[in-house]
Amino acid sequence: MKEIRKCKNCGIYTFKEICPICGNKTSRIIPPKFSPDDKWGNYRRKMKKETLYKNNIL
């Protein structure tokens, strides 16, 4: 099974170990583990709300 990878230099997503755009090495993308007791959820939602207000989206 192939893993999705991301180039840290140009931000492109690919399945290859070498970025097809810039030629740098790519790294695996590992999502955060799910937890029903999300201790950082309140901070994340607060930051998202502040960002939306700052950009006049909300």
VOBA-1610 file (N, C-alpha, C; in pm, whole numbers, padded with zeros to 5 digits, always signed):
BEGIN
Met+00084-00118+00000Met+00000+00000+00000Met+00089+00125+00000Lys+00060+00216-00088Lys+00138+00339-00096Lys+00095+00438+00009Glu+00189+00519+00051Glu+00161+00622+00151Glu+00170+00759+00085Ile+00081+00847+00125Ile+00086+00983+00071Ile+00201+01056+00140Arg+00271+01135+00062Arg+00388+01206+00110Arg+00375+01353+00073Lys+00451+01439+00143Lys+00446+01582+00117Lys+00587+01638+00111Cys+00609+01725+00015Cys+00737+01794+00003Cys+00736+01914+00098Lys+00836+01922+00184Lys+00842+02034+00278Lys+00886+02163+00210Asn+00951+02151+00096Asn+01001+02269+00026Asn+00890+02341-00050Cys+00817+02268-00134Cys+00716+02335-00218Cys+00572+02303-00177Gly+00551+02207-00084Gly+00418+02180-00032Gly+00332+02089-00117Ile+00387+02027-00220Ile+00309+01940-00308Ile+00291+01803-00243Tyr+00176+01740-00263Tyr+00149+01606-00215Tyr+00176+01508-00328Thr+00237+01394-00295Thr+00271+01295-00396Thr+00285+01158-00332Phe+00294+01053-00413Phe+00322+00919-00364Phe+00470+00885-00379Lys+00547+00972-00441Lys+00688+00945-00468Lys+00776+00993-00354Glu+00894+00931-00340Glu+00988+00970-00234Glu+01066+01095-00271Ile+01071+01128-00399Ile+01136+01249-00448Ile+01029+01338-00511Cys+01028+01465-00476Cys+00929+01559-00528Cys+00946+01575-00679Pro+00837+01559-00756Pro+00848+01574-00901Pro+00867+01720-00945Ile+00841+01816-00858Ile+00854+01958-00893Ile+00995+02009-00864Cys+01040+01993-00738Cys+01168+02053-00699Cys+01281+01953-00679Gly+01251+01823-00672Gly+01354+01721-00659Gly+01400+01694-00516Asn+01341+01759-00416Asn+01378+01733-00276Asn+01310+01606-00226Lys+01360+01553-00113Lys+01298+01436-00053Lys+01164+01475+00008Thr+01069+01382+00004Thr+00939+01404+00065Thr+00931+01328+00196Ser+00836+01365+00281Ser+00818+01296+00409Ser+00676+01243+00419Arg+00660+01138+00498Arg+00528+01079+00517Arg+00438+01173+00594Ile+00310+01170+00562Ile+00209+01249+00633Ile+00145+01155+00735Ile+00154+01188+00862Ile+00095+01107+00967Ile-00009+01192+01039Pro-00139+01158+01025Pro-00242+01237+01092Pro-00238+01218+01243Pro-00285+01315+01318Pro-00288+01298+01464Pro-00387+01188+01503Lys-00358+01119+01611Lys-00446+01013+01658Lys-00576+01073+01710Phe-00686+01002+01686Phe-00817+01047+01735Phe-00830+01011+01882Ser-00882+01102+01959Ser-00909+01077+02100Ser-01039+01145+02138Pro-01133+01071+02198Pro-01257+01136+02242Pro-01232+01238+02354Asp-01122+01221+02426Asp-01084+01316+02531Asp-00979+01412+02474Asp-01019+01492+02377Asp-00927+01583+02309Asp-00895+01700+02401Lys-00776+01696+02462Lys-00741+01801+02558Lys-00701+01932+02493Trp-00675+01934+02363Trp-00636+02058+02294Trp-00747+02112+02205Gly-00864+02047+02204Gly-00974+02088+02118Gly-01024+02230+02144Asn-01034+02268+02271Asn-01082+02403+02304Asn-00987+02510+02251Tyr-00858+02488+02264Tyr-00760+02584+02214Tyr-00765+02594+02061Arg-00778+02478+01995Arg-00783+02475+01849Arg-00906+02549+01797Arg-01022+02524+01859Arg-01145+02593+01817Arg-01137+02743+01844Lys-01077+02782+01956Lys-01062+02924+01989Lys-00973+02994+01886Met-00861+02930+01849Met-00771+02989+01750Met-00839+03000+01613Lys-00916+02898+01577Lys-00986+02902+01449Lys-01087+03016+01446Lys-01160+03034+01556Lys-01259+03141+01564Lys-01193+03278+01556Glu-01080+03295+01628Glu-01007+03421+01624Glu-00954+03450+01483Thr-00907+03347+01415Thr-00857+03364+01278Thr-00969+03405+01184Leu-01086+03344+01200Leu-01200+03380+01115Leu-01243+03524+01139Tyr-01246+03568+01265Tyr-01280+03708+01295Tyr-01174+03803+01239Lys-01048+03765+01251Lys-00938+03849+01203Lys-00946+03869+01052Asn-00986+03765+00980Asn-00995+03772+00834Asn-01133+03816+00786Asn-01218+03862+00877Asn-01354+03910+00846Asn-01439+03806+00773Ile-01421+03680+00809Ile-01501+03573+00751Ile-01622+03544+00838Leu-01609+03567+00967Leu-01717+03539+01061Leu-01777+03668+01111
//
